[in-house]
Amino acid sequence: MTLASANRAAKAKPQQKMNARPDAKHNIKGSRAAFYDKIEKYDLAPLWEVLKDIVGKEPKSRCVPAIWKYKDVRRLMLEAGDIITAEEAERRVLVLENPALHGESRITNSLFAGIQMILPGEVAQVHQHSASAIRFVLDGEGAYTAVEGEKALMSPGDFILTPNWAPHDHGNHSGKAMLWLDVLDVPTINHFETSFAKHFDETMQNTARGDGDSLARYGSGVLPDGAPIHLKRSPVINYTYARTRPILERLRKSGDVNRYHGARVRYANPINGSWALPTMGAHLALLPKGFKGEPYRSTDGSIFVCAEGGGVTKIEDRTIEWGPNDVFIVPSWKRYSHQAGKESVLFSISDRPMQEALGIWREDA
Ligand code: 1HN
């Protein structure tokens, strides 16, 4: 209940149950309503009318579970390609809007998600902003995203970082449409009212460092001498599927399969083991053929992408059936379990690092 609706409710039934003394002077509800009216003019409000609503006993997400089927998204994205160029759009992205939050450009309360497409020959010009972004590559081969001077070639399953304020542009010298999932912390940056953005005169940034440079430097068990250990973000730009997928296979073979999440790795900052970004945390999980996950919930609403295979996820009383490149979301604190009839790979991302930094993240396992 909002304060305005509490006020309305208090005013709507002034005399009920207060019949011991019908005199308006002693009508407590009536005098409360009058009091609320009076203090509103001083920008004051009674906490006691809303306390239980704003301090919930447990999380009540505004979001609902939802799935975006890739077959529909791809078809509509290609249609978008007919009506607007990447240059005109700046970023040709279809926003994945949580069905309960239409018009708010968000998939969960804290995160933005969208599907972006770059057609052969197109460029999405260089810019930078306070929001951090990740790309999870869905379809196509060999288009690039350039981040902080590194030109990263994209292949399906790659997890690519654009840390906050890193200049970035995208382009496609391949012969095919390239599609990927964008996830940004935009709603959180706007919650704090801290959004800055900048455009550059040139269309593309200079890329002194080639494909795979940061992964080779930082992701191989050694570190360049003097690498700063207190960076808030990973120095790796592209965590390639080619490097990460075989690790899942190793975990599966050795029986390191979590009963909720499957054989799962966390995308980490190789310098200090923390999350790859301070605001968003991601995992890649292999669900072995016949996997029946046990129910799990946590306070971070999560975005999932099926990278391989297919299965179902039960989210309380809803069952979502997913296949390759489908995107689905599980809201905060909703109990869910995954099942996979065939070997499957799920990418997931949430705002867990922010919740952990604030000491408010919880799980129920
Ligand atoms: C953005 O800069 C990109 O750089 C994608 O590719 C999606 C959504 C909201 C705000 C900025 C990109 C975005 C975005």
Residues whose N, C-alpha, C, O or C-beta is under 5 A from the ligand:
A	BS01	1HN	R91 V93 D182
